[in-house]
Amino acid sequence: MPVHRLPEHHQGGPSRRGDPGGGVRVTTKLFGERVQRREDARLITGQGRFLDDLGANALAAAFVRSPHAHARIRDVDVSAALDVEGLVAIYTWEDLPGLLAEPLPLLIPHPALTHGRTGHALARDIVRHVGEPVVMVVAADRYVAEDACSLIEVDYEILKPVVGVEEAAEAVNLVHADVPGNVGAHLVQEVPSPDGLSAREAIEAAPHTLAFRLDIERSASMPLEGKGVYARWDADDQSLRVYSSTQTSTSVRMAVAAKLGLPLPKVEVVAPDVGGGFGVKIVHPWPEEILVPWAARLLDREVKWTEDRREHFISSAHERAQVHHVRVGFDDDGRVLGLDVNILHDHGAYTPYGIIVPIITSTQLVGPYKIGAYRVEFSSIYTNTVQVTPYRGAGRPQGVFCMERTMDRIAAHLGLDRTEVRTANFIQPGEFPYDQGMTFQDGRPLIYDSGDYPESLRMLKELIGWDSFPAMKAEAAAEGRAIGIGVGCYVEGTGVGPYEGGHVQITSDGRVHVSTGLTSQGQGHETVFAQIAATELGVPIEKVSVVTGDTRRFGYAVGTFASRAAVMSGNAIALACRKVRDKALKVAADALEADPRDLEITDGVVHVAGTPSASIPLATVAVLSNPLRYAFDKETQRATQFAGAQDDDRPPVADGEEPGMEGKDYYSPIRSTFASGMHAAIVETDPLTAEIKILRYVVVHDCGKLINPMIVEGQIHGGVGQGVGGALYEKMVYDEHGQLLNASFMDFLMPYATEVPRIETAHLETPSPLNPLGVKGAGEAGVIPVSAVIAAAIEDAEGITIDRMPISPSDLYSLRAETRLRKIQ
């Protein structure tokens, strides 16, 4: 049964709890409680340790980057830079040895990606977007390095750039000479109706049909700190340590070791505090992540590079740009009988991350609905622009915009309430697990594990006041004000595999040390993972420390993306804790001469249930778990060979056991979990300036069992903030020459706190049956439906069809003028 939690601003006490599901074991009150974020005190007082805080005495790297979108490199003349005082080295592609000179990895190959292409660490012959690195300079400091860069002359033969996905699809000019039609990938997935009709057949047979086009523009994440790499080489040990502002330290480690030809154990990668990732830092290796370590090794000096803001605009990664051509057939109640969507996806100049984004768009587009028959086709197209990789939401905002605008079109055509149309199409609670009949981004079946979509919508309508809004709108109109309401529903695949791990150790001081390989960049992992460990082990949370993203502590991991940390590492940590707990009870049982099944752990003390006096501190249990020859203090005397009675017929460390109180485990799911949610907003549009103001924004979210409701709400709030930016402000504007015209914060608009509305949240918990904790992911949820919701609300306020996002006041002003002109004609 689902569990409801009242909206945050209505909460007055503990929420009602239901069946925890999925094998959840709650031993303290920490799991599910609003524990304050433990990392905040350090971060908000300036004690964070970000990439650029490191390597104060390191040499600095800087890059000469292409000023052209498409050009052939005829010559690189470095002679004028050679006399710059403080210059250490200059490198071009011709200086790169062996594997370093080969193209960068194509990380996620796919059968449909027939013409995958990646760039080089330094451009070889041709540059394919403004910002592509051509020359690396190493100098005493960044100022000197930049001065040297300015003196290097690159002779380019300008080639015709390809800009915009539709121009690319026409293929008059090619981005890669060996890629026909500029098409890197083409994929079709089709699910027939229950009676065997194809989507196109179902549409033709439907009582009502519609066809239209929907567009989403290109945008990008803007982390607080851009990418950065700092490397130091130990010549005596022949080992390399790399610090990178990354979402996947273990993968960077493997990439660096492979490209530099180093044994993996000789490479360490550490992610310090990461000032935001949002997907752009999941790509690996970036050119700088192998060039900087290579230079550090070659020069036997520490070397560092940190990305400046313009570099982030023109040489990192973008996302979102897609065109959707929709045909839909439906009945009189608004039930979708057939849906056919053709997608053009702009993946920029290269495909290092494969075609994950359009795969997610095409499969998550169906949302919480039973589509009678579905056909989706996409072509992923090369353009001479910055490469496209996942950005928070990763293809889902586009898919949800497409599906939710379709639902609104159906409602308008039939004259029905928009929520009624959605209700008519919902998957019902009793139909889970629900197989959508497609293959998801993890290569596994797209099977929803749990949810209650009708209940989510009921809660959302109550929270926003949906049924009373017509009266509110009429009252506003009487005052000369235009307001509108919008709604958007989504399903989010979270917790994708293949695995994550966790290591837990209890030391002789009673402290619990938790480590996991994935990284953290603001999600509150230090708090959430500590809550899980404290709950599982029955210890105070103050006794738990957490380390993430350090290959010295945990060497095998996949990374932080796709709303997977709590599902993957959270469950791995819980499983590791259970191993440690079982061992602790066994050791304590010997000491207490009790049955392990009769023991409990409370506040760090192991005791016989119902007999608190028969107890032993967990710290002492940790000591006893490690038989010692030498005593280092009074506490460790308990574990030495003459400390007490021994069984002379048993070895001090039993067969199959290890000394110490620690455990490691991995969690590997059979498939993804599927979180869901619904958003609604009320907006007001200014009759003169066309300014768009969000009056209210509400969210109902279901991520299974809540580990920490406050952190989930924080993730939702941050996501909605980014969604507002994507809906109203953020757009990458390229001209016909492939020049990014707004590559600075002077011209690229992002919402301030004044533009992000107060967000009201409520939670519905339908536990996932797929993992021990019953959790689903929450990291990307807030951003996913915002463009769809805002578009619907503006359309309701204005009576003008909104079919592309983002929409600015000038865009809305122009739409008004176009609408008036059509009426006159």
N, C-alpha and C positions, 0 to 999 in steps of 0.2 A: 504494500500500500504506500502511496506517496505521503510525504510529510510536508506540511505547510509551515512556513515561517512568515510572520507578519512583516509588513514593510518596516524598514529600519526606523523611520520616524514614529512608528506606532508601537514599537516593541516596549513592553513594560515588565517583562519577566521571562523566565525560561520558556522556550518554545516547546510545543508538543512533539514528542518523539514517537516514531513508529518502529516497525520491524527494521533493524539496521540492514538486513539483507547482505548477500555476498560474503557471509562468514565474518562479519565485523565483530570484533571483541573489544568492548569498552571496559577498561579497568580503572580509569579515573575520569574526571570531568573535563580533562583538557581537550580531547577530541570533540570538535563541534563548538568550542567556546571562543569568545571574541578576545583572544589573547593579544595584547599589544605587540606590535612588531618590534622584535629585539634588535634589528639592525638600524633602526631609525636614529637612535641617540648618537651613534657614531657618524652616520651620514649627514645629519642636519647640523652637526657641530663642526663640520669640516674635517673630520677624522677619517673620511673615506680614503681609500688608496687606489686611485685610478691609474690607468696606464701612463698618463703624462706626468704623474707624480714620481715615476720610477726613472732610474738611469740618468740622474742629474749630471754625471760626468761622462756620459757616453758620447761617442761621435754621432752626428746627426745626418740623416739621409733626406734627400729631397729629389723631386722628379721633374724632368722635362716631359710635359704631356702634350699630346697633339692638339693644335688649335683648329684642326679641320675634322669634319665628320667622315670624310672618305678621301684618302690620298695614298699615293705610293711614296715610300721613303727612298729618295735618290742618293742622299748623302747626309752624314752627320759630321759636322766640323766642330771639334772641341778645343781647337788650338787657342782661341782667345781666353778660354777659362783656365788654362794650365798654370798661369802665373798668379792666380788668385791666392793670396796668403791664407793659409788654413785649409786649403784643399787637400784631401787625402786620396780620393780615387774617383774615377769616372768610368761607368760601365754602360755598354750598349749590348744589343742582342748578341753581337759577334763575340763578346767576352764570356758568354755564358757556356759552361761546360755540360756535356752529356745530357742527362735527363732535364736539367734546368733549362736547356734551350728548346725542349719539346713543348708542345701546347699544354696548357693547364688541364687538369683532369675534367672529364665530363662525369660529374658525381653520380647522377642517377640516370643511367641509360634506360631506354624503353623501346620496345619493338616499333612503336609508332614514330619514334624520333629517328627518322631515316637519314637525316642530314644534320646531325648534331655537330656544332662547331664551338671551339673555345679559343680564347686568345692566348698569347704568350706572356711570360712574365715581363718582358720588354718587347715591344712591337718588332716583328721580324722584317717584313717587306711593306706591308700595307697597314694603315690605321683605319679603323672602321667606326669610330665615334670620337667626338671631341672629348678629350680627357684621357685617352688611352696612353699608358706610360711608354716612353720611347727611350729615355736615358735616366740612369740613376747616378746621383752625385752623393759622395760621402765627404763630409768636412768636419771641421772642429766644432761648429755649431750650426743651427738651422739658418741663421742669417747668412753666414758664409756660403753654405750650400745653395741657398736661393740665389745669391749673387752669381755664383758659378753657373747655375742653370740659365740665368738670363743672358749669359755670354755664349752659350752653345747655340750654333746655328744648324737647323735641320732644313734641308732642301726637299720640298714636297712637290710632287706632281698631283695637282688637284683632280680628283675623280668626281663624277656626278653622285651626290648622296641620294639615298632613298629615305624619305621621311613620311611617316604616317602609314598605318597598316593597310589602308585602301590603295595608296600609291604603290606600296610594296607588293600587294596582291596582283596589281596590273603587270608587274615584272618587266617594265620597260628597261629598267636598270637593275643590276644585281648587286647585293651586298657582298656575297661570296660568289666568285665566278663559277664555282663547281656546285652550286645549289640551285637547281632549276626552279624557276618561279618564286624564288625567295622563301619557299616552304620548307621549314625545318621538320615539321611533324604534321601528320594528319591522322585523326582518330574518330571513329564512329562507334557509339554504343547505342544499342536499341533494345528496348524491353516491350514485348507485345502486350496487348490487352489480355484479360483473363479468357476471352473467347478467341484469342489467336490473331486478332487484327494487328497490323502494323500501325505505327503512329499516323502515317499519312493516310492509310485506309480509314482509321478511326476518325480523323479530322474531316475527311470527305463525307463520311456518313453522319456526322454530328448535326444536330438541329441548328447550332450557331457556330460560326467561325470568325476569327479575327486574325489579322496579320499586321505586324508593325516592327519597328526597329528601335533598339535601346542602346545607348552609348554610355560608357564610363571612361573618363579621361585618365591620363597618366599622372601618378603622384609618387611620393617617396616618404620613407621614414626619416625622421630628423632626430637621431639620438643626442642626448646631452653631450656626450663625448663621441667623436667619430672613431673610425678604425685607428688602430695603433699597434706597433710591434716594437719590442725591445729584446735584444738577444745578447747573450754573452757566451763565449767559447772557453772551455777549460782545456788548454793544450796538453797539460800533463795527464789529465784523465780522459782526454779525447771525447768529452761530453759537451752537450749543448743545452743551455736553458733558455727558453723563449717565453716571454710574457706577451700575451696578445689579448686585445679587447675583443673577445670572441664568444660566440654562443656554443662552441664545441671544441673544447681544449684537446680532448683525446683525438679527434679527427685531424686537427691541425698538427698534432704530434706525429700521426701516421703519415700525413702528407709531407711534412718537412723531412722526416726520416727517409721517405721514399725518394724525394727529389734530390736530396743531398747525399744519398747513398750511405746513410748512417744506420748502425744497428738501433732498433727501436729502444732498447733499454738505455741507450746513451743519449736519448732525447727526452727532455722534460718540458712540458708546456703548462703554464699557469695562467689562468684568467683572474686578474685582480678584480676589484670592483669595476663593473661594466656599466657605464653610464647610458644604459638603454641599448637594446638590440633590435627588437621589432622585426626580425627576420633578415635584415641586411647583413648581420654578422654571423649568420649560419653558413654562408658561403665559405669554402675553404679549399685550397689555400688561395687567399688573395695574392696577387703578385708580390706585394710587400712582405707577406708572411713567409715567403721563401727567399726573397732577395736580401732582406735584412739579416736573417740568420746566416745566409751564405757569405755575405760581406763580413760579418762578425768573425766567422771561422777563417776566412781568407786573410783578413787583416790582423787576426788575433787581438781584436779590440771590441769593446762593447759598442753596439750600434743601435740607434733608436730612430723611429719615424712615427710621427703622429699626424693624422690627417687634418688639414685645415678645412674650413667650411666649404669653400669653393670646390676643393677636391671631392668632398662628399657629394656635392651636387652633380659633378660631371664625370666621376670615375668610380662610383660605388655601384648602386643598383636602384632601379625604380620598380614600380608595379602598377597594376590596376587597368591599364589601357586595353579595352575590349569593345568590339561591336557585336551586338546580338540581333539576329533576324529571327523573329518568333512567328510561328503559326500555331494556333490553338483551336480545338473544337470542344464544345461543351453543351450540356443540356439546359433545360429551363431552370433548374435549381442551381446552376453554376458549377456542377460537377465536371471536372476536366476529363474528357473522353480520349483526347489525343493531344500531345504536345510535341512539336518539332522545333528544335532550336539549332541554328547555325551560328557558330562563334568564330570570329576572327580575333586572334590573340597576338598582340605585338610583344615579341620577346626580345626586342632590341638586337644588338650586334652579335651576341653570343648566347649560348645555352648551357652555362656551367652547371645549373641546377636542374637540367632536363626540362620536362614539361609538367612538373607537379602543379603549377598554378592553374593552367587550363583544365587539367584532369580534375582538380578539386572543384573548379567552377562547374564543370559539366556534370559531375556526380552529386554535388551538394545543392545544385539548383532546385532539385525536386523538394527539398525542405521537409516539412512535417506532413506531406500530402501523399495520398494514393492517386497516382496519375494513371488513367486508364491504359494508355500506351504512350511510351516516351521514346523519342529518337533525338540524340544530340550528336552533332558533328562539329569538330573544331579543326581549324588550320592555324598552326603556330608559325608566325611570319617573321623573317629577319628585316630589321630596319637599321639605318646608320644612326642609332641613338644608344644611350646607355643600356646595358643589358638589364633584363627583367628577372628578378628572383623574388621569393616570397616576402611580402610585407604584411605585418599583423592583419590577420584575416585570411591572407593567402588564397585569393581566388573566390572566397565565399562572399565578400561584399558584392562582387559582380553578379554571381549566381542568384543571390537573394534579391538584388535589385531587379533582375530579370523576372524571377518568379513572382515576387510581390507586386510589381507593376502589372504583371499579367493578371493576377487575381483582382487588382483594382479595375483593370480594363473590363474584365468579365462582369464585375458588379455594376459598373457604369452602363454597360451594354444592356444588362437585364433590368436595371433599375432596382437592384437589391442592395441591402446593407452589406458593406465590405466584410464585416465579420461573419455574416451568414454564409457568404461564399466560401470563406476559409473553413468554417465549421463543416460545410457539406463535403469538403475534401480531406478532412483530417484522418490520419491513421488513428484508430481507437485504442484505448489502453489495453484491451484484451487481445490485441493483435501482435503484441511483442513476444519474441523477437520478430522484427519485420524485415523481410528481404526485399530490397529495392531492385535486385536483379542485375546490378552492375558491379564493376571492379573499382575499388577505391584506390587512393593514392599509395596505400601500403601494399598493393597487389592482392589484397584480400577481398572477400565479398562485402558489398555494402549492405550490412545487416544492422539495423538499429537494435540496440540492446534493451532499452527501456525508455519510458516517457509517458506523459499524460497531457497531450496537447489541448484537448477541450478544457481541462481544468486550468491550464496556463492562461488560455484566452479568457476564461471567466474571471480569473484573478486580475488580469490586465484591464479588462473593461471596467471592473469595479474600481480599480485603483485610479484610472484616468477619468472616470465618470463618463464613459462612452455614451450611455443611453440618455444622459442629461445634456450632452453637448449641443444638440440642435437648438435648445432654448438659449444656451450661452452664445451660440453663433448669431442667433437672431437679435439678441440683446446688443451684442457688439455692433452688428450691422446698423441698428437703430442709432448708434452713437457715431456712425461713420467709420467704423473700424472693420477690417477684414481679418478674420481668424479662420484657421482650418485645423483639422485633426487627421493624423495619419497613423497607420499601424503596420508593423512588419514582423514576420515570424521566420524563424530559422532553425536548422539543425546543424550542429557542428561536430564533425568527426574529430575526436581528441584521443590522446594517449596512443599514438601510432607506435608500432614496434621499431626495430625488432626486440630491444631489451634495454633495461638499465639495471644497475646494481647498487647495493648498499653494504657498507661495512660498519659494524658497531663494536665498540670496545668499552668495557667498564674497567677502570684502573683502580689501584689500591686506595685512592683517596675518595672513591665512591662516585667519581665523575664519569659521565657517559660521553664518549667521543664518536660522532657520527660523520661518515664521509660518503660522498657519492660523486660520480664522475661528471654529471651534467653541471652546467654553469648557472649562475644567477645574475640577472640584470634588472633587479627591482621588484621581483615577484613576491618577496617575503619568504624565500625558501628557508632561511635560517630559523624563522619562526615556525613555519608549518612542519618542517621535518623534525624540529625539536618537540613539537606537540605530539607527533606520531610516536616518537621514541619514548617520551615521558609517559604517554598513555600505555604503550605496550609493556614497558618495564616497571611501571609503578613508581617512578622517581619524580622529584620536583623538577620542573622545567629549567630552573636555575642551574641544575647540575648537568645540563646537556649542552654540548657545543657541536656546531655543524660546520663542516668544510665542504665546499663544492668547487668544481672546475680546476682541480690541482692534480695532475697526473702522478705526482709523487705520492699522493694519498690513495688515489683510485685510478687505475690505468685503463679500464675498459668502460666505455660509455658511448652513447650516440650523440646526445646534445639536447639543448633546450630550444624547442620549437613545437609548433602544432599542439599547444596546450597539453603538454604531455608530462610535465615534471611531477605533479602530484600523483597522477595515475601510475607512472612508471617508477620513478625513484621512491615515491611515497610508499608504494606497495613493496618494493625491494627492501627498503629500510624496515618496514613492518615485519617482513619475513625474516630478515637478519636479527631483528630484536627478539623474535619468537625463538630462534635458535639459542640466543644468549640467555633468554629467560629460562628455557628448559634446562640449560646447563647450570644456571645459577640455582635453580630449585633442587637439582640433583646434588650439587656440592653442599648446599645448605642442609639438605635432608641427612646427609652423612654426619654433618657437624651436630645437628639437633637430634639425631637418632629418630627421625620421623619419616613418614611416607611423603615423597614429593607431591603426591596428589592432594595432600592435606595442607600444603603451604600456599601462602599468598605474599605478594610484595606490596607494601604500602609506604609511601614517602621514603623509599630507599631502604626499607627494612624488611627482611624476609621473616615471616612469623607463621606459626601454626594457626590456622583459621579458628577464630573464637578463643585463642589463648595468646594474647599479645605478649605475655611474659616469656613465652618460649620463642625467642627471636634471635636474629643475628643480622648485623648491618650488611648491606650489599657490598660495602667496601671491604669488609672482612671476608665475605664470600669470594670476592675478586682475588684477595691475597691467597686464600686457601686453594684457589684453582690453579695456582702456579707453584708447584713444589720447588723449594729453594735449598741450595746448599749454604748460602750466605744470608745473614740478616743485615738489612740496611737501616732499619729503625725498629722500634718496639713492635710496630704493627706486623712487619714482615717476619718477626720471630715465630709467629703462629704457623708459618708454612715451612719451617726448617725440619730436618729429619729427626731431631730429638725433641720436638715440641709436644708430642702427644702419642697416643696409641696408634700403631700402624698395623695393617694387615700384611704380614710378611709373605703371604702367598700371592699378592697382587703387586704389579709394578706401580711406582708413584704416579706415572701417567698411564692410564688404562689404554688398552688396545683400541684404536679407532678414535681416541681423544687427542686433544692438543692442549698444551699448557696455556693458562690465561683465560680471561673471561671475554671472549670476542667471537664474532660470527660474521660471515659474509653470505649474501644470497643475491639472486637475480630474479627479476620479474620479466617474463616474456609473454605477451598476450597472444591469444589466437587471432584477435582482430581488434579494431579500434572500438572505443566506447563512443557513444553519441550523446553529447549534451544538447540542450535546446533552450530556446528562450523566445520571448516576445517583447517588443518595444512599442511604445506609443508616444506621440508628441502632439502638442498644440503649439502652433506658430501664429505669428501676426506679421502681415506684410504691410509696409508703409505705402499709402496710396500715391505719394509724390516721389519719394526717393527709391522705392522698391526694396528698401532694407528689410531683411528677414530676421525676425526676433523669435527665439524659442521661449515660449511662456512656461511650458511644463514638459518634462521628459520623465517617463516611467518605464521600469524594466521588471519583468518577471523572468527569473532565470532558474534553470534546473541543471545542476552539475553533479547530481547524485548526492551522496553524503557530504555534508559541508564539514571540512576540517576546521576552518576558521572563517565564519561569515564576514567578519570585518575585512579580511584580506580579499575575499571574493568580491565584496562590494568595491574595494579599492581598484581591483582589476577591471571591474565593470565601468567604474567612473573614468579610469584612464582610457579605456577603449572607446567609450562614448565621446570623450574629448577628441580623440583622433578621428572618430567617425564624423563629428561635427566639422572638423577641418576638411575631411574628404568630401563632405556634402556641400559645403558653402565657400571654401576658401582655396584649398590646395590644388594646384594644377601645374604640371610641367609644360611650359610653352616653348615649342621648337619652331624655328622659321624654316623656310624651304632649303636653307643651306645646312641644316642639321645643327644650328647653333641654339643652345639653350638660353633663352632670352631673360629668364628670371632666376639665375643661379646665385642668388644671395637672399638673405632675409630682408633686404630692402624691397624686394619684388615678389618673393614667394611668401604668401600670406599663411599664417597659422593662427588658430584661435588663441586668444589670451584667456585668463580665468574669467574675464568679463563676458566672453562669448560662450563659455561652457555653462549650461544651465544647471541648476540644482537637480540632482538625479535621485528619484525615488525608486527604491528597490524592494522587491519581495522575492522570496525563494520558495520553490517547490522541489522537494527531494524525492526523486525516484531512483533508488540505489541501482547501480550497475551490478548485474549478476556475474560479470566477467572477471572481477578482481576481488581480492580479500577485503579491501577496505570499502568497496561499494562506491568508489568515487569516479567522477568524470572530470575532464579538464575545464578550465575557466578563463585562461589567459587572453584569448582572442575574442571572447563573446561580445564584449561591449561595442566593438567597432563594426561588427558584421552587418546588421540591418539598418544602420543609421541613414545611409543615403536613401534607401527605399522609404523609410519612415518620413524623412524630411520632404522628399519629393511628393509623397502622398498628401502630406499636410499642406504644402504650398499649393498643390493642385486643388485641394478642397477649398482653400481660402480664395484662390484667384479664378477658379473655373477654367484654367488653362492647362492643357496637357503638358506634363513634364516627362520627357523621355530621354534626358541626358543629364549626367551629373559630373562635376559639381555645378551648382548654379549660384551665380553671384548676383548682387543687385542690378548690375548692368545687363546681365543675361536676362533677368526677369523683366527689366525695363524694355528690352528689345522684344521679348516674347509678347508683352502687352501691346506694343506697337504693331507687331505682325498680326496679332489677333484682331485688332481694330481694323487693320487694312483688309483682312479677309472678309470681315463683316460688311465693309463698305462695298467691296467688289461683288 
